[in-house]
C-alpha cells in the first residue's frame, strides 16, 4: 500500500477539482429548483454548455 508522504506535498488534479465544482453547481441548482428534476436545458445552463460550444466554434473559425 502506498501512503502519501507527510509534509504538505499535495498534488492537485485540476480536472477532478473542476468536475467536483460542476457537481456542486448541479446540486445547488437542483436544491433551488421548484421541480422534481432539472430539465436538460437547466442542466446545460448550469454547466454553461452553450458558452463552451461557442468557444469551440470560435476556435475552429
CHARMM-style PDB file with segment names, atoms N, HN, CA, C and O in Angstrom:
ATOM      1  N   UNK     1       0.855  -1.174   0.000  1.00  0.00      PROA
ATOM      2  CA  UNK     1       0.000   0.000   0.000  1.00  0.00      PROA
ATOM      3  C   UNK     1       0.896   1.230   0.000  1.00  0.00      PROA
ATOM      4  O   UNK     1       1.892   1.283   0.722  1.00  0.00      PROA
ATOM      5  N   UNK     2       0.540   2.213  -0.809  1.00  0.00      PROA
ATOM      6  HN  UNK     2      -0.269   2.170  -1.395  1.00  0.00      PROA
ATOM      7  CA  UNK     2       1.307   3.452  -0.914  1.00  0.00      PROA
ATOM      8  C   UNK     2       0.578   4.546  -0.140  1.00  0.00      PROA
ATOM      9  O   UNK     2      -0.606   4.796  -0.365  1.00  0.00      PROA
ATOM     10  N   UNK     3       1.278   5.178   0.750  1.00  0.00      PROA
ATOM     11  HN  UNK     3       2.240   4.976   0.933  1.00  0.00      PROA
ATOM     12  CA  UNK     3       0.710   6.256   1.555  1.00  0.00      PROA
ATOM     13  C   UNK     3       1.411   7.544   1.177  1.00  0.00      PROA
ATOM     14  O   UNK     3       2.633   7.568   1.034  1.00  0.00      PROA
ATOM     15  N   UNK     4       0.648   8.620   1.014  1.00  0.00      PROA
ATOM     16  HN  UNK     4      -0.345   8.600   1.130  1.00  0.00      PROA
ATOM     17  CA  UNK     4       1.228   9.919   0.674  1.00  0.00      PROA
ATOM     18  C   UNK     4       2.149  10.383   1.790  1.00  0.00      PROA
ATOM     19  O   UNK     4       1.820  10.246   2.968  1.00  0.00      PROA
ATOM     20  N   UNK     5       3.297  10.931   1.425  1.00  0.00      PROA
ATOM     21  HN  UNK     5       3.564  11.042   0.468  1.00  0.00      PROA
ATOM     22  CA  UNK     5       4.236  11.392   2.451  1.00  0.00      PROA
ATOM     23  C   UNK     5       3.702  12.601   3.209  1.00  0.00      PROA
ATOM     24  O   UNK     5       2.919  13.389   2.679  1.00  0.00      PROA
ATOM     25  N   UNK     6       4.134  12.731   4.438  1.00  0.00      PROA
ATOM     26  HN  UNK     6       4.771  12.091   4.869  1.00  0.00      PROA
ATOM     27  CA  UNK     6       3.776  13.884   5.240  1.00  0.00      PROA
ATOM     28  C   UNK     6       4.618  15.074   4.806  1.00  0.00      PROA
ATOM     29  O   UNK     6       5.696  14.901   4.239  1.00  0.00      PROA
ATOM     30  N   UNK     7       4.139  16.261   5.065  1.00  0.00      PROA
ATOM     31  HN  UNK     7       3.262  16.402   5.526  1.00  0.00      PROA
ATOM     32  CA  UNK     7       4.952  17.424   4.771  1.00  0.00      PROA
ATOM     33  C   UNK     7       4.353  18.359   3.740  1.00  0.00      PROA
ATOM     34  O   UNK     7       5.052  19.244   3.248  1.00  0.00      PROA
ATOM     35  N   UNK     8       3.103  18.197   3.399  1.00  0.00      PROA
ATOM     36  HN  UNK     8       2.535  17.477   3.799  1.00  0.00      PROA
ATOM     37  CA  UNK     8       2.442  19.154   2.520  1.00  0.00      PROA
ATOM     38  C   UNK     8       2.798  19.042   1.052  1.00  0.00      PROA
ATOM     39  O   UNK     8       2.806  20.056   0.353  1.00  0.00      PROA
ATOM     40  N   UNK     9       3.085  17.878   0.571  1.00  0.00      PROA
ATOM     41  HN  UNK     9       3.078  17.055   1.139  1.00  0.00      PROA
ATOM     42  CA  UNK     9       3.368  17.708  -0.855  1.00  0.00      PROA
ATOM     43  C   UNK     9       2.085  17.329  -1.588  1.00  0.00      PROA
ATOM     44  O   UNK     9       2.034  16.314  -2.283  1.00  0.00      PROA
ATOM     45  N   UNK    10       1.076  18.133  -1.433  1.00  0.00      PROA
ATOM     46  HN  UNK    10       1.118  18.958  -0.869  1.00  0.00      PROA
ATOM     47  CA  UNK    10      -0.229  17.858  -2.028  1.00  0.00      PROA
ATOM     48  C   UNK    10      -0.166  18.034  -3.544  1.00  0.00      PROA
ATOM     49  O   UNK    10       0.441  18.978  -4.048  1.00  0.00      PROA
ATOM     50  N   UNK    11      -0.790  17.129  -4.242  1.00  0.00      PROA
ATOM     51  HN  UNK    11      -1.283  16.362  -3.832  1.00  0.00      PROA
ATOM     52  CA  UNK    11      -0.887  17.205  -5.687  1.00  0.00      PROA
ATOM     53  C   UNK    11      -2.344  17.494  -6.012  1.00  0.00      PROA
ATOM     54  O   UNK    11      -3.251  16.849  -5.486  1.00  0.00      PROA
ATOM     55  N   UNK    12      -2.556  18.466  -6.879  1.00  0.00      PROA
ATOM     56  HN  UNK    12      -1.820  18.990  -7.306  1.00  0.00      PROA
ATOM     57  CA  UNK    12      -3.923  18.804  -7.242  1.00  0.00      PROA
ATOM     58  C   UNK    12      -4.224  18.285  -8.642  1.00  0.00      PROA
ATOM     59  O   UNK    12      -3.472  18.531  -9.585  1.00  0.00      PROA
ATOM     60  N   UNK    13      -5.304  17.583  -8.759  1.00  0.00      PROA
ATOM     61  HN  UNK    13      -5.915  17.383  -7.992  1.00  0.00      PROA
ATOM     62  CA  UNK    13      -5.794  17.130 -10.050  1.00  0.00      PROA
ATOM     63  C   UNK    13      -6.816  18.159 -10.498  1.00  0.00      PROA
ATOM     64  O   UNK    13      -7.953  18.158 -10.027  1.00  0.00      PROA
ATOM     65  N   UNK    14      -6.414  19.033 -11.402  1.00  0.00      PROA
ATOM     66  HN  UNK    14      -5.490  19.034 -11.784  1.00  0.00      PROA
ATOM     67  CA  UNK    14      -7.271  20.153 -11.794  1.00  0.00      PROA
ATOM     68  C   UNK    14      -8.552  19.696 -12.495  1.00  0.00      PROA
ATOM     69  O   UNK    14      -9.591  20.343 -12.364  1.00  0.00      PROA
ATOM     70  N   UNK    15      -8.487  18.600 -13.228  1.00  0.00      PROA
ATOM     71  HN  UNK    15      -7.643  18.074 -13.334  1.00  0.00      PROA
ATOM     72  CA  UNK    15      -9.684  18.073 -13.881  1.00  0.00      PROA
ATOM     73  C   UNK    15     -10.669  17.583 -12.823  1.00  0.00      PROA
ATOM     74  O   UNK    15     -11.863  17.872 -12.905  1.00  0.00      PROA
ATOM     75  N   UNK    16     -10.175  16.843 -11.831  1.00  0.00      PROA
ATOM     76  HN  UNK    16      -9.206  16.608 -11.764  1.00  0.00      PROA
ATOM     77  CA  UNK    16     -11.048  16.342 -10.769  1.00  0.00      PROA
ATOM     78  C   UNK    16     -11.656  17.501  -9.985  1.00  0.00      PROA
ATOM     79  O   UNK    16     -12.839  17.466  -9.645  1.00  0.00      PROA
ATOM     80  N   UNK    17     -10.857  18.527  -9.694  1.00  0.00      PROA
ATOM     81  HN  UNK    17      -9.896  18.555  -9.970  1.00  0.00      PROA
ATOM     82  CA  UNK    17     -11.384  19.681  -8.970  1.00  0.00      PROA
ATOM     83  C   UNK    17     -12.466  20.399  -9.775  1.00  0.00      PROA
ATOM     84  O   UNK    17     -13.461  20.847  -9.205  1.00  0.00      PROA
ATOM     85  N   UNK    18     -12.287  20.513 -11.085  1.00  0.00      PROA
ATOM     86  HN  UNK    18     -11.478  20.149 -11.548  1.00  0.00      PROA
ATOM     87  CA  UNK    18     -13.293  21.143 -11.938  1.00  0.00      PROA
ATOM     88  C   UNK    18     -14.577  20.318 -11.953  1.00  0.00      PROA
ATOM     89  O   UNK    18     -15.675  20.875 -11.908  1.00  0.00      PROA
ATOM     90  N   UNK    19     -14.443  18.998 -12.015  1.00  0.00      PROA
ATOM     91  HN  UNK    19     -13.551  18.546 -12.052  1.00  0.00      PROA
ATOM     92  CA  UNK    19     -15.619  18.123 -12.007  1.00  0.00      PROA
ATOM     93  C   UNK    19     -16.363  18.220 -10.674  1.00  0.00      PROA
ATOM     94  O   UNK    19     -17.594  18.221 -10.647  1.00  0.00      PROA
ATOM     95  N   UNK    20     -15.627  18.301  -9.584  1.00  0.00      PROA
ATOM     96  HN  UNK    20     -14.627  18.301  -9.606  1.00  0.00      PROA
ATOM     97  CA  UNK    20     -16.256  18.443  -8.270  1.00  0.00      PROA
ATOM     98  C   UNK    20     -17.015  19.758  -8.195  1.00  0.00      PROA
ATOM     99  O   UNK    20     -18.122  19.808  -7.659  1.00  0.00      PROA
ATOM    100  N   UNK    21     -16.428  20.822  -8.730  1.00  0.00      PROA
ATOM    101  HN  UNK    21     -15.529  20.782  -9.166  1.00  0.00      PROA
ATOM    102  CA  UNK    21     -17.100  22.121  -8.730  1.00  0.00      PROA
ATOM    103  C   UNK    21     -18.383  22.074  -9.551  1.00  0.00      PROA
ATOM    104  O   UNK    21     -19.405  22.620  -9.136  1.00  0.00      PROA
ATOM    105  N   UNK    22     -18.335  21.420 -10.722  1.00  0.00      PROA
ATOM    106  HN  UNK    22     -17.504  20.977 -11.059  1.00  0.00      PROA
ATOM    107  CA  UNK    22     -19.533  21.301 -11.556  1.00  0.00      PROA
ATOM    108  C   UNK    22     -20.621  20.495 -10.844  1.00  0.00      PROA
ATOM    109  O   UNK    22     -21.799  20.844 -10.916  1.00  0.00      PROA
ATOM    110  N   UNK    23     -20.231  19.421 -10.160  1.00  0.00      PROA
ATOM    111  HN  UNK    23     -19.274  19.138 -10.102  1.00  0.00      PROA
ATOM    112  CA  UNK    23     -21.205  18.628  -9.399  1.00  0.00      PROA
ATOM    113  C   UNK    23     -21.846  19.477  -8.308  1.00  0.00      PROA
ATOM    114  O   UNK    23     -23.054  19.403  -8.085  1.00  0.00      PROA
ATOM    115  N   UNK    24     -21.041  20.277  -7.635  1.00  0.00      PROA
ATOM    116  HN  UNK    24     -20.060  20.337  -7.816  1.00  0.00      PROA
ATOM    117  CA  UNK    24     -21.568  21.168  -6.607  1.00  0.00      PROA
ATOM    118  C   UNK    24     -22.558  22.159  -7.190  1.00  0.00      PROA
ATOM    119  O   UNK    24     -23.603  22.425  -6.597  1.00  0.00      PROA
ATOM    120  N   UNK    25     -22.225  22.708  -8.361  1.00  0.00      PROA
ATOM    121  HN  UNK    25     -21.376  22.492  -8.843  1.00  0.00      PROA
ATOM    122  CA  UNK    25     -23.141  23.644  -9.025  1.00  0.00      PROA
ATOM    123  C   UNK    25     -24.465  22.972  -9.362  1.00  0.00      PROA
ATOM    124  O   UNK    25     -25.528  23.574  -9.209  1.00  0.00      PROA
ATOM    125  N   UNK    26     -24.399  21.721  -9.824  1.00  0.00      PROA
ATOM    126  HN  UNK    26     -23.536  21.232  -9.948  1.00  0.00      PROA
ATOM    127  CA  UNK    26     -25.632  20.983 -10.130  1.00  0.00      PROA
ATOM    128  C   UNK    26     -26.451  20.704  -8.872  1.00  0.00      PROA
ATOM    129  O   UNK    26     -27.677  20.806  -8.899  1.00  0.00      PROA
ATOM    130  N   UNK    27     -25.797  20.361  -7.790  1.00  0.00      PROA
ATOM    131  HN  UNK    27     -24.800  20.278  -7.768  1.00  0.00      PROA
ATOM    132  CA  UNK    27     -26.503  20.090  -6.531  1.00  0.00      PROA
ATOM    133  C   UNK    27     -27.202  21.349  -6.042  1.00  0.00      PROA
ATOM    134  O   UNK    27     -28.351  21.290  -5.604  1.00  0.00      PROA
ATOM    135  N   UNK    28     -26.520  22.484  -6.112  1.00  0.00      PROA
ATOM    136  HN  UNK    28     -25.587  22.532  -6.468  1.00  0.00      PROA
ATOM    137  CA  UNK    28     -27.123  23.753  -5.686  1.00  0.00      PROA
ATOM    138  C   UNK    28     -28.322  24.082  -6.560  1.00  0.00      PROA
ATOM    139  O   UNK    28     -29.372  24.477  -6.053  1.00  0.00      PROA
ATOM    140  N   UNK    29     -28.173  23.923  -7.876  1.00  0.00      PROA
ATOM    141  HN  UNK    29     -27.320  23.602  -8.288  1.00  0.00      PROA
ATOM    142  CA  UNK    29     -29.281  24.213  -8.781  1.00  0.00      PROA
ATOM    143  C   UNK    29     -30.457  23.281  -8.533  1.00  0.00      PROA
ATOM    144  O   UNK    29     -31.608  23.716  -8.557  1.00  0.00      PROA
ATOM    145  N   UNK    30     -30.178  22.010  -8.297  1.00  0.00      PROA
ATOM    146  HN  UNK    30     -29.243  21.657  -8.278  1.00  0.00      PROA
ATOM    147  CA  UNK    30     -31.255  21.051  -8.046  1.00  0.00      PROA
ATOM    148  C   UNK    30     -31.983  21.362  -6.749  1.00  0.00      PROA
ATOM    149  O   UNK    30     -33.203  21.218  -6.678  1.00  0.00      PROA
ATOM    150  N   UNK    31     -31.259  21.783  -5.730  1.00  0.00      PROA
ATOM    151  HN  UNK    31     -30.268  21.900  -5.788  1.00  0.00      PROA
ATOM    152  CA  UNK    31     -31.906  22.080  -4.454  1.00  0.00      PROA
ATOM    153  C   UNK    31     -32.731  23.355  -4.532  1.00  0.00      PROA
ATOM    154  O   UNK    31     -33.690  23.522  -3.778  1.00  0.00      PROA
ATOM    155  N   UNK    32     -32.363  24.259  -5.443  1.00  0.00      PROA
ATOM    156  HN  UNK    32     -31.584  24.123  -6.055  1.00  0.00      PROA
ATOM    157  CA  UNK    32     -33.102  25.511  -5.586  1.00  0.00      PROA
ATOM    158  C   UNK    32     -34.263  25.400  -6.575  1.00  0.00      PROA
ATOM    159  O   UNK    32     -35.115  26.287  -6.632  1.00  0.00      PROA
ATOM    160  N   UNK    33     -34.300  24.326  -7.343  1.00  0.00      PROA
ATOM    161  HN  UNK    33     -33.608  23.606  -7.296  1.00  0.00      PROA
ATOM    162  CA  UNK    33     -35.329  24.164  -8.374  1.00  0.00      PROA
ATOM    163  C   UNK    33     -36.676  23.854  -7.740  1.00  0.00      PROA
ATOM    164  O   UNK    33     -36.756  23.179  -6.713  1.00  0.00      PROA
ATOM    165  N   UNK    34     -37.717  24.350  -8.358  1.00  0.00      PROA
ATOM    166  HN  UNK    34     -37.652  24.899  -9.192  1.00  0.00      PROA
ATOM    167  CA  UNK    34     -39.063  24.107  -7.868  1.00  0.00      PROA
ATOM    168  C   UNK    34     -39.637  22.797  -8.372  1.00  0.00      PROA
ATOM    169  O   UNK    34     -40.687  22.356  -7.903  1.00  0.00      PROA
ATOM    170  N   UNK    35     -38.966  22.180  -9.310  1.00  0.00      PROA
ATOM    171  HN  UNK    35     -38.113  22.538  -9.690  1.00  0.00      PROA
ATOM    172  CA  UNK    35     -39.460  20.931  -9.888  1.00  0.00      PROA
ATOM    173  C   UNK    35     -38.723  19.739  -9.290  1.00  0.00      PROA
ATOM    174  O   UNK    35     -37.725  19.903  -8.588  1.00  0.00      PROA
ATOM    175  N   UNK    36     -39.222  18.536  -9.574  1.00  0.00      PROA
ATOM    176  HN  UNK    36     -40.033  18.403 -10.145  1.00  0.00      PROA
ATOM    177  CA  UNK    36     -38.587  17.327  -9.041  1.00  0.00      PROA
ATOM    178  C   UNK    36     -37.211  17.086  -9.633  1.00  0.00      PROA
ATOM    179  O   UNK    36     -36.297  16.629  -8.946  1.00  0.00      PROA
ATOM    180  N   UNK    37     -37.073  17.398 -10.912  1.00  0.00      PROA
ATOM    181  HN  UNK    37     -37.815  17.770 -11.470  1.00  0.00      PROA
ATOM    182  CA  UNK    37     -35.803  17.170 -11.611  1.00  0.00      PROA
ATOM    183  C   UNK    37     -35.449  18.399 -12.424  1.00  0.00      PROA
ATOM    184  O   UNK    37     -36.326  19.147 -12.854  1.00  0.00      PROA
ATOM    185  N   UNK    38     -34.154  18.601 -12.632  1.00  0.00      PROA
ATOM    186  HN  UNK    38     -33.441  17.993 -12.283  1.00  0.00      PROA
ATOM    187  CA  UNK    38     -33.726  19.671 -13.516  1.00  0.00      PROA
ATOM    188  C   UNK    38     -33.980  19.239 -14.958  1.00  0.00      PROA
ATOM    189  O   UNK    38     -33.742  18.087 -15.320  1.00  0.00      PROA
ATOM    190  N   UNK    39     -34.459  20.161 -15.766  1.00  0.00      PROA
ATOM    191  HN  UNK    39     -34.652  21.097 -15.472  1.00  0.00      PROA
ATOM    192  CA  UNK    39     -34.629  19.857 -17.186  1.00  0.00      PROA
ATOM    193  C   UNK    39     -33.251  19.813 -17.841  1.00  0.00      PROA
ATOM    194  O   UNK    39     -32.273  20.312 -17.285  1.00  0.00      PROA
ATOM    195  N   UNK    40     -33.186  19.217 -19.015  1.00  0.00      PROA
ATOM    196  HN  UNK    40     -33.980  18.811 -19.467  1.00  0.00      PROA
ATOM    197  CA  UNK    40     -31.922  19.177 -19.741  1.00  0.00      PROA
ATOM    198  C   UNK    40     -31.426  20.590 -20.035  1.00  0.00      PROA
ATOM    199  O   UNK    40     -30.223  20.849 -20.002  1.00  0.00      PROA
ATOM    200  N   UNK    41     -32.345  21.493 -20.319  1.00  0.00      PROA
ATOM    201  HN  UNK    41     -33.322  21.283 -20.346  1.00  0.00      PROA
ATOM    202  CA  UNK    41     -31.978  22.878 -20.584  1.00  0.00      PROA
ATOM    203  C   UNK    41     -31.382  23.525 -19.333  1.00  0.00      PROA
ATOM    204  O   UNK    41     -30.416  24.282 -19.427  1.00  0.00      PROA
ATOM    205  N   UNK    42     -31.950  23.233 -18.171  1.00  0.00      PROA
ATOM    206  HN  UNK    42     -32.735  22.618 -18.095  1.00  0.00      PROA
ATOM    207  CA  UNK    42     -31.424  23.775 -16.920  1.00  0.00      PROA
ATOM    208  C   UNK    42     -30.036  23.232 -16.627  1.00  0.00      PROA
ATOM    209  O   UNK    42     -29.157  23.968 -16.179  1.00  0.00      PROA
ATOM    210  N   UNK    43     -29.840  21.951 -16.878  1.00  0.00      PROA
ATOM    211  HN  UNK    43     -30.554  21.353 -17.242  1.00  0.00      PROA
ATOM    212  CA  UNK    43     -28.527  21.344 -16.658  1.00  0.00      PROA
ATOM    213  C   UNK    43     -27.497  21.988 -17.580  1.00  0.00      PROA
ATOM    214  O   UNK    43     -26.397  22.329 -17.147  1.00  0.00      PROA
ATOM    215  N   UNK    44     -27.857  22.154 -18.857  1.00  0.00      PROA
ATOM    216  HN  UNK    44     -28.751  21.876 -19.209  1.00  0.00      PROA
ATOM    217  CA  UNK    44     -26.948  22.796 -19.803  1.00  0.00      PROA
ATOM    218  C   UNK    44     -26.606  24.214 -19.364  1.00  0.00      PROA
ATOM    219  O   UNK    44     -25.466  24.654 -19.510  1.00  0.00      PROA
ATOM    220  N   UNK    45     -27.592  24.929 -18.827  1.00  0.00      PROA
ATOM    221  HN  UNK    45     -28.518  24.572 -18.709  1.00  0.00      PROA
ATOM    222  CA  UNK    45     -27.359  26.295 -18.361  1.00  0.00      PROA
ATOM    223  C   UNK    45     -26.396  26.313 -17.171  1.00  0.00      PROA
ATOM    224  O   UNK    45     -25.477  27.131 -17.125  1.00  0.00      PROA
ATOM    225  N   UNK    46     -26.606  25.418 -16.218  1.00  0.00      PROA
ATOM    226  HN  UNK    46     -27.353  24.754 -16.255  1.00  0.00      PROA
ATOM    227  CA  UNK    46     -25.735  25.351 -15.038  1.00  0.00      PROA
ATOM    228  C   UNK    46     -24.311  24.998 -15.451  1.00  0.00      PROA
ATOM    229  O   UNK    46     -23.351  25.558 -14.920  1.00  0.00      PROA
ATOM    230  N   UNK    47     -24.170  24.071 -16.396  1.00  0.00      PROA
ATOM    231  HN  UNK    47     -24.949  23.616 -16.827  1.00  0.00      PROA
ATOM    232  CA  UNK    47     -22.852  23.623 -16.831  1.00  0.00      PROA
ATOM    233  C   UNK    47     -22.242  24.531 -17.895  1.00  0.00      PROA
ATOM    234  O   UNK    47     -21.117  24.307 -18.342  1.00  0.00      PROA
ATOM    235  N   UNK    48     -22.998  25.567 -18.303  1.00  0.00      PROA
ATOM    236  HN  UNK    48     -23.912  25.750 -17.940  1.00  0.00      PROA
ATOM    237  CA  UNK    48     -22.521  26.549 -19.294  1.00  0.00      PROA
ATOM    238  C   UNK    48     -22.126  25.878 -20.604  1.00  0.00      PROA
ATOM    239  O   UNK    48     -21.088  26.184 -21.191  1.00  0.00      PROA
ATOM    240  N   UNK    49     -22.978  24.955 -21.049  1.00  0.00      PROA
ATOM    241  HN  UNK    49     -23.821  24.707 -20.573  1.00  0.00      PROA
ATOM    242  CA  UNK    49     -22.718  24.203 -22.275  1.00  0.00      PROA
ATOM    243  C   UNK    49     -22.684  25.127 -23.484  1.00  0.00      PROA
ATOM    244  O   UNK    49     -21.804  24.992 -24.335  1.00  0.00      PROA
ATOM    245  N   UNK    50     -23.624  26.060 -23.577  1.00  0.00      PROA
ATOM    246  HN  UNK    50     -24.339  26.169 -22.886  1.00  0.00      PROA
ATOM    247  CA  UNK    50     -23.676  26.959 -24.741  1.00  0.00      PROA
ATOM    248  C   UNK    50     -22.419  27.809 -24.835  1.00  0.00      PROA
ATOM    249  O   UNK    50     -21.904  28.034 -25.930  1.00  0.00      PROA
ATOM    250  N   UNK    51     -21.915  28.286 -23.692  1.00  0.00      PROA
ATOM    251  HN  UNK    51     -22.333  28.103 -22.802  1.00  0.00      PROA
ATOM    252  CA  UNK    51     -20.698  29.092 -23.694  1.00  0.00      PROA
ATOM    253  C   UNK    51     -19.517  28.286 -24.204  1.00  0.00      PROA
ATOM    254  O   UNK    51     -18.719  28.784 -24.997  1.00  0.00      PROA
ATOM    255  N   UNK    52     -19.402  27.045 -23.752  1.00  0.00      PROA
ATOM    256  HN  UNK    52     -20.051  26.641 -23.107  1.00  0.00      PROA
ATOM    257  CA  UNK    52     -18.285  26.200 -24.174  1.00  0.00      PROA
ATOM    258  C   UNK    52     -18.384  25.885 -25.662  1.00  0.00      PROA
ATOM    259  O   UNK    52     -17.374  25.893 -26.366  1.00  0.00      PROA
ATOM    260  N   UNK    53     -19.589  25.610 -26.143  1.00  0.00      PROA
ATOM    261  HN  UNK    53     -20.409  25.604 -25.571  1.00  0.00      PROA
ATOM    262  CA  UNK    53     -19.754  25.333 -27.573  1.00  0.00      PROA
ATOM    263  C   UNK    53     -19.416  26.571 -28.399  1.00  0.00      PROA
ATOM    264  O   UNK    53     -18.859  26.453 -29.490  1.00  0.00      PROA
ATOM    265  N   UNK    54     -19.746  27.751 -27.892  1.00  0.00      PROA
ATOM    266  HN  UNK    54     -20.199  27.847 -27.006  1.00  0.00      PROA
ATOM    267  CA  UNK    54     -19.401  28.991 -28.588  1.00  0.00      PROA
ATOM    268  C   UNK    54     -17.892  29.178 -28.672  1.00  0.00      PROA
ATOM    269  O   UNK    54     -17.374  29.594 -29.708  1.00  0.00      PROA
ATOM    270  N   UNK    55     -17.186  28.873 -27.586  1.00  0.00      PROA
ATOM    271  HN  UNK    55     -17.607  28.535 -26.744  1.00  0.00      PROA
ATOM    272  CA  UNK    55     -15.721  28.970 -27.593  1.00  0.00      PROA
ATOM    273  C   UNK    55     -15.109  27.982 -28.584  1.00  0.00      PROA
ATOM    274  O   UNK    55     -14.169  28.317 -29.305  1.00  0.00      PROA
ATOM    275  N   UNK    56     -15.650  26.761 -28.614  1.00  0.00      PROA
ATOM    276  HN  UNK    56     -16.413  26.489 -28.028  1.00  0.00      PROA
ATOM    277  CA  UNK    56     -15.138  25.761 -29.547  1.00  0.00      PROA
ATOM    278  C   UNK    56     -15.386  26.188 -30.979  1.00  0.00      PROA
ATOM    279  O   UNK    56     -14.526  26.017 -31.843  1.00  0.00      PROA
ATOM    280  N   UNK    57     -16.568  26.749 -31.234  1.00  0.00      PROA
ATOM    281  HN  UNK    57     -17.267  26.889 -30.532  1.00  0.00      PROA
ATOM    282  CA  UNK    57     -16.905  27.212 -32.584  1.00  0.00      PROA
ATOM    283  C   UNK    57     -15.983  28.343 -33.013  1.00  0.00      PROA
ATOM    284  O   UNK    57     -15.526  28.380 -34.156  1.00  0.00      PROA
ATOM    285  N   UNK    58     -15.708  29.276 -32.085  1.00  0.00      PROA
ATOM    286  HN  UNK    58     -16.080  29.246 -31.157  1.00  0.00      PROA
ATOM    287  CA  UNK    58     -14.828  30.403 -32.386  1.00  0.00      PROA
ATOM    288  C   UNK    58     -13.398  29.947 -32.639  1.00  0.00      PROA
ATOM    289  O   UNK    58     -12.695  30.515 -33.475  1.00  0.00      PROA
ATOM    290  N   UNK    59     -12.974  28.920 -31.913  1.00  0.00      PROA
ATOM    291  HN  UNK    59     -13.546  28.459 -31.235  1.00  0.00      PROA
ATOM    292  CA  UNK    59     -11.616  28.404 -32.070  1.00  0.00      PROA
ATOM    293  C   UNK    59     -11.415  27.740 -33.432  1.00  0.00      PROA
ATOM    294  O   UNK    59     -10.304  27.729 -33.963  1.00  0.00      PROA
ATOM    295  N   UNK    60     -12.486  27.189 -33.990  1.00  0.00      PROA
ATOM    296  HN  UNK    60     -13.388  27.198 -33.558  1.00  0.00      PROA
ATOM    297  CA  UNK    60     -12.379  26.496 -35.264  1.00  0.00      PROA
ATOM    298  C   UNK    60     -12.662  27.413 -36.447  1.00  0.00      PROA
ATOM    299  O   UNK    60     -12.511  26.996 -37.596  1.00  0.00      PROA
ATOM    300  N   UNK    61     -13.064  28.637 -36.191  1.00  0.00      PROA
ATOM    301  HN  UNK    61     -13.186  28.975 -35.258  1.00  0.00      PROA
ATOM    302  CA  UNK    61     -13.415  29.571 -37.285  1.00  0.00      PROA
ATOM    303  C   UNK    61     -12.202  30.269 -37.831  1.00  0.00      PROA
ATOM    304  OT1 UNK    61     -12.319  31.082 -38.748  1.00  0.00      PROA
TER     305      UNK     61
END
